[in-house]
Amino acid sequence: MDLQITPKKLSGAVTPPPSKSQAHRLLIAAALAEGTSTLHNIARSQDIEATLRCVTALGGSWTETSPGTLTVTGIGGRRFSGGELPRLDCGESGSTLRFFIPIALAVAGGGIFTGHGRLMERPQGPYFQLFDKKGIFYEQKDGVLTVRGALTPGEYVLPGNVSSQFFTGLLFALPLLDGVSAVVSSTEIESQAYITMTLEAMRQAGVPVAERPGLRSFEVLHAAYHPFAATVEADWSQAAFWYAANFLDSRVEIRDLNPDSGQGDKVVSELYWQLARPGDAEIDVSGCPDLLPPLAVMAAVRSGTTRFVNAARLRIKESDRLSTITAALTALGAEVHEEPDRLIIVGKPSLPGGTVDCANDHRIAMMAAIAATGCTGPVTVLGAECVQKSYPDFWEVYNTLGGDIHVL
């Protein structure tokens, strides 16, 4: 679907969609419990549908009892009894894939993982290095990843500067083992807030983890997951796009955000004001990589030069986001300089508009839509349907706020 947006300021109230990051974690904790959990405010985006498919593939079940409310019946201490290795279709969700790899080893002795788009190209090196040490078989061939073996209690050492998703997968899986385990980072841990969200979900299911920040490690004991009830918070990552709209002089009231949330992307509320001050700025996005697209829009029209540093991990998202952000904003008339691990953006008073290829990346599509509110000419968005991955009704909300959208 291709759209043309006529620049208009947005106005009105919006509640961001439920946090995808929190929903993944609560669904997995519920799926590992013995009994039925009730989860409220679940948005069934494409990524969440991927996690639900994997829950079912491992023997769990779920029912949507009312819009946004799911009851999840977990597998508890039972092991997968399907005979052959389960097949897990992870769609385009990197979180789903990395979370379920160790879980599948713990409950089914492994699994056969498939995906779409760029998913199966995304690196799994930290797991593979561990599997070499632990004697676990893995093979990645023709877009299919097969893992087979026994996940055993013990120490798991992996780098903390690649992705926190590897830590989350292990933290979910290790309590299922009969013994004491430890997850240890060999570096400083980036995106610590995402690990905190994992620990919060586990604690809601009655599984404590001893965190030792000074030692960069987590001690995990054998424990049973218990059913629970929880409500997913509004997503700060998606709210950031409406923050960016306001930065470009829209008047959007953003409702129902939890200021005390464990979501690391709530830092957008502070970065907004940092960018609002004229002059040069430097922002480290290692702990909040998903914020770069909306922050880049703000930087493109502010007074000063903005350097976004420690951003190399954005090259292995749904797209190479350093390249696609550069291409998209440049196409709209912004001045963007791409370096291996950073972006440098020289602000301008406004942008003339142009055509943006979303590269099948939901955050690029939303970035282009918000940038359009600060352009002097129309913006064409190619492949706009990719917002289904995380914010299925984004275009409807944009239209409700006064956006002027036409399908080409």
C-alpha positions as CSV (number, residue, x, y, z in Angstrom):
1,M,0.0,0.0,0.0
2,D,1.4,3.4,-1.1
3,L,0.1,6.6,0.5
4,Q,0.4,10.3,-0.2
5,I,0.3,12.6,2.8
6,T,-0.5,16.3,2.4
7,P,1.3,18.1,5.2
8,K,-1.0,19.1,8.1
9,K,-0.4,19.6,11.8
10,L,-2.1,17.0,14.0
11,S,-4.4,17.7,16.9
12,G,-6.4,15.5,19.4
13,A,-5.9,12.9,22.0
14,V,-4.2,9.5,21.5
15,T,-3.5,6.5,23.7
16,P,-0.5,4.6,22.3
17,P,-1.0,0.9,21.7
18,P,0.0,-1.6,24.3
19,S,3.7,-2.2,24.9
20,K,4.8,-4.9,22.5
21,S,7.9,-5.6,24.6
22,Q,5.9,-6.1,27.8
23,A,3.2,-8.2,26.0
24,H,5.8,-10.6,24.6
25,R,7.2,-11.2,28.1
26,L,3.9,-11.5,29.9
27,L,2.6,-14.0,27.3
28,I,5.7,-16.1,27.7
29,A,5.6,-16.1,31.5
30,A,1.9,-17.1,31.3
31,A,2.7,-19.9,28.7
32,L,5.3,-21.4,31.1
33,A,2.9,-21.4,34.1
34,E,0.8,-24.3,35.4
35,G,-2.7,-23.1,35.0
36,T,-4.5,-20.2,33.3
37,S,-3.5,-16.6,33.3
38,T,-5.5,-13.6,32.2
39,L,-3.8,-10.8,30.3
40,H,-5.5,-7.5,29.5
41,N,-4.7,-4.8,26.9
42,I,-3.0,-7.1,24.4
43,A,-2.8,-5.8,20.8
44,R,-2.5,-8.6,18.3
45,S,0.1,-7.0,16.1
46,Q,2.1,-9.2,13.7
47,D,4.9,-9.6,16.3
48,I,2.5,-10.6,19.1
49,E,0.8,-13.1,16.7
50,A,4.2,-14.7,16.2
51,T,4.7,-15.2,19.9
52,L,1.2,-16.6,20.2
53,R,2.0,-19.1,17.4
54,C,5.1,-20.2,19.3
55,V,3.1,-20.6,22.5
56,T,0.8,-22.9,20.7
57,A,3.6,-24.8,19.0
58,L,5.1,-25.7,22.4
59,G,1.8,-27.0,23.8
60,G,0.2,-23.9,25.4
61,S,-3.1,-22.5,24.4
62,W,-4.9,-19.2,24.5
63,T,-8.3,-17.7,23.9
64,E,-9.3,-14.1,23.3
65,T,-12.2,-13.8,25.7
66,S,-13.0,-10.2,24.9
67,P,-11.2,-7.6,22.7
68,G,-7.7,-7.2,24.1
69,T,-8.1,-9.8,26.8
70,L,-6.5,-13.2,26.5
71,T,-6.6,-16.2,28.8
72,V,-3.4,-18.3,28.4
73,T,-3.2,-21.9,29.6
74,G,0.4,-22.7,30.1
75,I,2.5,-25.9,29.9
76,G,3.7,-25.7,33.5
77,G,6.3,-28.4,34.2
78,R,5.2,-30.6,31.3
79,R,7.5,-31.2,28.5
80,F,6.6,-31.0,24.8
81,S,5.2,-34.4,23.7
82,G,4.9,-34.0,20.0
83,G,7.7,-36.5,19.1
84,E,9.5,-34.6,16.5
85,L,11.0,-31.2,17.2
86,P,8.3,-28.4,17.2
87,R,8.2,-26.0,14.3
88,L,8.1,-22.3,15.4
89,D,7.2,-19.6,12.9
90,C,8.5,-16.4,14.3
91,G,7.3,-14.1,11.5
92,E,9.5,-11.0,11.5
93,S,9.8,-10.8,15.3
94,G,13.4,-10.8,16.5
95,S,12.2,-10.9,20.1
96,T,10.1,-14.0,19.5
97,L,12.9,-15.8,17.8
98,R,15.6,-15.0,20.4
99,F,13.2,-15.6,23.4
100,F,12.0,-19.0,22.2
101,I,15.3,-20.6,21.2
102,P,16.4,-21.5,24.8
103,I,12.8,-22.0,25.9
104,A,12.4,-24.6,23.1
105,L,15.6,-26.3,24.2
106,A,14.3,-26.5,27.8
107,V,10.8,-27.8,27.1
108,A,11.2,-29.7,23.9
109,G,14.9,-30.5,23.4
110,G,15.1,-28.0,20.6
111,G,13.0,-26.6,17.7
112,I,12.9,-25.7,14.1
113,F,12.6,-22.0,13.6
114,T,11.5,-20.1,10.6
115,G,10.8,-16.5,9.8
116,H,10.1,-13.9,7.2
117,G,11.7,-10.7,5.8
118,R,15.2,-10.2,7.3
119,L,14.5,-12.1,10.5
120,M,16.6,-15.2,9.8
121,E,19.5,-13.0,8.7
122,R,19.7,-11.4,12.2
123,P,22.7,-12.7,14.1
124,Q,22.5,-15.4,16.8
125,G,26.2,-15.5,17.6
126,P,25.9,-15.2,21.4
127,Y,23.7,-18.3,21.4
128,F,25.9,-20.2,19.0
129,Q,29.0,-19.6,21.0
130,L,27.2,-20.9,24.1
131,F,25.9,-23.9,22.2
132,D,29.4,-24.8,21.1
133,K,30.5,-24.9,24.7
134,K,27.4,-26.8,25.9
135,G,27.4,-29.4,23.2
136,I,24.1,-28.2,21.7
137,F,23.5,-28.8,18.0
138,Y,22.5,-26.0,15.7
139,E,22.3,-25.5,12.0
140,Q,21.2,-22.5,10.0
141,K,20.4,-23.3,6.4
142,D,18.1,-21.8,3.7
143,G,16.4,-19.5,6.2
144,V,15.7,-22.3,8.7
145,L,17.4,-22.6,12.1
146,T,17.4,-26.0,13.8
147,V,18.6,-26.4,17.4
148,R,18.7,-29.7,19.3
149,G,20.0,-30.8,22.6
150,A,19.7,-30.5,26.4
151,L,19.8,-27.2,28.1
152,T,21.5,-27.9,31.4
153,P,21.9,-25.9,34.6
154,G,25.2,-24.0,34.9
155,E,26.8,-20.8,34.0
156,Y,26.0,-19.0,30.7
157,V,28.4,-16.2,29.8
158,L,27.6,-13.9,26.8
159,P,28.2,-10.3,25.8
160,G,25.8,-7.7,27.0
161,N,26.5,-5.2,24.2
162,V,24.9,-7.2,21.3
163,S,21.3,-7.6,22.4
164,S,19.5,-7.9,25.7
165,Q,17.1,-10.4,23.9
166,F,19.7,-13.2,24.4
167,F,19.6,-12.6,28.2
168,T,15.8,-12.6,28.2
169,G,15.6,-16.0,26.4
170,L,17.9,-17.6,28.9
171,L,16.3,-16.0,31.9
172,F,12.9,-17.4,30.9
173,A,14.3,-20.9,30.2
174,L,16.7,-21.6,33.1
175,P,14.1,-21.7,35.9
176,L,12.7,-24.8,34.1
177,L,15.9,-26.7,34.8
178,D,16.5,-28.8,37.9
179,G,19.4,-26.9,39.3
180,V,21.1,-23.5,39.9
181,S,22.2,-21.4,36.9
182,A,23.8,-18.1,36.3
183,V,23.6,-15.7,33.4
184,V,26.8,-13.5,33.2
185,S,27.6,-10.6,31.0
186,S,31.1,-10.4,29.7
187,T,30.7,-6.7,29.0
188,E,28.6,-3.7,30.2
189,I,25.0,-4.5,29.6
190,E,23.2,-2.3,27.0
191,S,19.4,-2.0,27.0
192,Q,19.3,-3.0,30.7
193,A,15.7,-1.8,30.9
194,Y,14.5,-4.6,28.6
195,I,16.1,-7.1,31.0
196,T,14.3,-5.3,33.9
197,M,11.0,-5.8,32.1
198,T,11.8,-9.5,31.7
199,L,12.5,-9.9,35.5
200,E,9.2,-8.0,36.2
201,A,7.2,-10.5,34.1
202,M,8.9,-13.4,35.8
203,R,8.2,-12.1,39.2
204,Q,4.6,-11.6,38.3
205,A,4.6,-15.4,37.6
206,G,6.3,-16.1,41.0
207,V,9.8,-16.7,39.6
208,P,12.4,-14.6,41.4
209,V,15.9,-14.0,40.0
210,A,18.8,-12.7,42.1
211,E,20.4,-9.8,40.2
212,R,23.9,-8.8,41.0
213,P,24.5,-5.6,39.1
214,G,28.2,-5.1,40.2
215,L,29.0,-8.6,38.9
216,R,26.8,-8.1,35.8
217,S,25.2,-11.5,36.6
218,F,21.8,-13.1,37.4
219,E,21.4,-16.2,39.6
220,V,18.5,-18.4,38.6
221,L,17.1,-21.2,40.7
222,H,14.8,-24.0,39.7
223,A,11.3,-22.6,40.1
224,A,7.7,-23.1,38.9
225,Y,5.9,-20.4,37.0
226,H,2.4,-19.7,38.5
227,P,-0.6,-18.2,36.7
228,F,-1.3,-14.5,37.2
229,A,-3.3,-11.6,35.9
230,A,-1.7,-8.5,34.4
231,T,-2.5,-5.5,32.2
232,V,-0.1,-4.4,29.5
233,E,1.0,-0.8,29.7
234,A,0.8,1.7,26.8
235,D,3.9,1.6,24.7
236,W,6.5,4.4,25.2
237,S,8.3,3.4,22.0
238,Q,5.2,4.2,19.9
239,A,4.4,7.2,22.0
240,A,7.7,8.6,20.9
241,F,6.3,9.2,17.4
242,W,3.6,11.5,18.9
243,Y,6.2,13.3,20.9
244,A,8.0,13.9,17.6
245,A,4.7,15.2,16.1
246,N,4.4,17.7,18.9
247,F,8.1,18.7,18.4
248,L,7.0,19.6,14.8
249,D,4.2,21.9,16.2
250,S,1.3,19.4,16.3
251,R,-0.9,19.4,19.4
252,V,-1.3,15.7,20.3
253,E,-2.4,14.8,23.9
254,I,-0.7,11.5,24.7
255,R,-2.7,9.6,27.3
256,D,-2.3,6.7,29.6
257,L,1.5,6.5,29.8
258,N,3.0,5.2,33.0
259,P,5.7,7.6,34.1
260,D,7.0,5.0,36.5
261,S,7.2,2.3,33.8
262,G,10.1,-0.1,33.5
263,Q,10.1,0.6,29.7
264,G,13.5,2.2,28.9
265,D,12.0,4.2,26.0
266,K,10.2,6.5,28.5
267,V,13.5,8.4,28.3
268,V,11.9,10.1,25.2
269,S,10.2,12.5,27.6
270,E,13.6,13.8,28.7
271,L,15.3,13.6,25.2
272,Y,12.4,15.7,23.8
273,W,13.4,18.6,26.0
274,Q,17.1,18.1,25.3
275,L,16.5,18.4,21.6
276,A,14.2,21.4,22.1
277,R,17.1,23.5,23.3
278,P,19.0,25.0,20.4
279,G,22.6,24.1,19.8
280,D,24.6,21.0,19.2
281,A,23.6,17.8,21.0
282,E,24.9,14.2,21.4
283,I,22.6,11.4,22.3
284,D,23.7,7.8,23.1
285,V,21.0,5.5,21.8
286,S,22.6,2.2,22.9
287,G,20.0,1.8,25.6
288,C,17.0,3.0,23.5
289,P,17.7,2.0,19.9
290,D,14.0,2.0,18.9
291,L,13.8,5.7,19.6
292,L,16.2,6.7,16.9
293,P,13.6,7.1,14.1
294,P,11.4,9.6,16.0
295,L,14.4,11.3,17.5
296,A,15.9,11.7,14.0
297,V,12.7,13.5,12.9
298,M,13.1,15.9,15.7
299,A,16.8,16.4,14.9
300,A,16.0,17.1,11.3
301,V,14.1,20.3,12.1
302,R,15.8,21.6,15.2
303,S,18.3,24.4,15.5
304,G,21.7,22.7,15.7
305,T,23.6,19.5,14.8
306,T,22.6,16.3,16.5
307,R,24.9,13.3,16.9
308,F,23.3,9.9,17.6
309,V,26.1,7.6,18.8
310,N,26.5,4.0,19.7
311,A,23.9,3.1,17.1
312,A,25.6,0.1,15.3
313,R,22.9,-2.3,16.5
314,L,20.3,-0.5,14.4
315,R,21.9,-2.1,11.4
316,I,20.4,-5.5,12.3
317,K,16.8,-4.4,12.8
318,E,13.9,-5.0,10.4
319,S,16.0,-2.9,8.0
320,D,19.5,-1.5,8.3
321,R,18.0,1.5,10.2
322,L,21.1,3.7,10.0
323,S,20.9,3.4,6.2
324,T,17.1,3.6,5.9
325,I,16.7,6.5,8.2
326,T,19.4,8.3,6.2
327,A,17.7,7.5,2.9
328,A,14.2,8.4,4.1
329,L,15.1,11.8,5.7
330,T,17.4,12.7,2.8
331,A,14.6,12.0,0.4
332,L,12.5,14.5,2.3
333,G,15.3,17.1,2.2
334,A,17.0,16.6,5.5
335,E,20.8,16.8,5.9
336,V,21.9,13.4,7.3
337,H,25.4,12.0,7.5
338,E,25.7,8.2,8.1
339,E,28.7,6.7,9.8
340,P,29.3,3.1,10.8
341,D,27.9,3.5,14.3
342,R,26.3,6.9,14.3
343,L,24.1,9.4,12.5
344,I,24.9,13.1,12.3
345,I,21.9,15.3,11.4
346,V,22.1,19.0,10.7
347,G,18.8,20.6,11.5
348,K,16.8,22.8,9.0
349,P,13.7,25.0,9.7
350,S,11.6,22.8,7.5
351,L,11.7,20.0,4.9
352,P,10.4,20.1,1.3
353,G,8.9,16.6,1.2
354,G,9.4,13.7,-1.3
355,T,9.1,10.0,-1.5
356,V,10.1,7.5,1.2
357,D,10.6,3.8,0.6
358,C,9.7,2.2,4.0
359,A,12.0,-0.9,3.3
360,N,9.3,-3.0,5.0
361,D,10.2,-1.4,8.3
362,H,7.3,-0.2,10.5
363,R,9.3,2.5,12.3
364,I,10.5,4.0,9.0
365,A,6.9,4.3,7.9
366,M,5.8,6.0,11.1
367,M,8.9,8.2,11.0
368,A,7.9,9.4,7.4
369,A,4.4,10.1,8.5
370,I,5.4,12.3,11.4
371,A,8.1,14.0,9.2
372,A,5.3,14.9,6.8
373,T,3.8,17.2,9.4
374,G,6.9,19.3,9.1
375,C,7.2,19.4,5.3
376,T,6.2,22.1,2.9
377,G,5.2,19.7,0.2
378,P,3.6,16.3,0.0
379,V,5.2,13.0,1.2
380,T,4.7,9.7,-0.6
381,V,5.1,6.6,1.6
382,L,5.8,3.4,-0.3
383,G,4.9,0.1,1.5
384,A,2.9,1.8,4.3
385,E,1.2,-1.4,5.3
386,C,4.3,-2.5,7.3
387,V,3.0,-0.7,10.3
388,Q,1.0,-3.9,10.9
389,K,4.1,-5.3,12.6
390,S,3.6,-3.2,15.7
391,Y,0.9,-0.5,15.4
392,P,-1.9,-1.9,13.2
393,D,-4.2,1.1,13.4
394,F,-1.5,3.7,13.1
395,W,-2.9,5.2,9.8
396,E,-6.4,5.3,11.2
397,V,-5.2,7.1,14.3
398,Y,-3.2,9.5,12.1
399,N,-6.3,10.2,10.1
400,T,-8.4,10.8,13.2
401,L,-5.8,13.4,14.4
402,G,-6.4,15.4,11.2
403,G,-3.8,13.8,8.9
404,D,-4.5,14.1,5.2
405,I,-3.8,10.7,3.7
406,H,-4.7,9.4,0.2
407,V,-4.1,5.8,-1.1
408,L,-2.3,5.8,-4.4
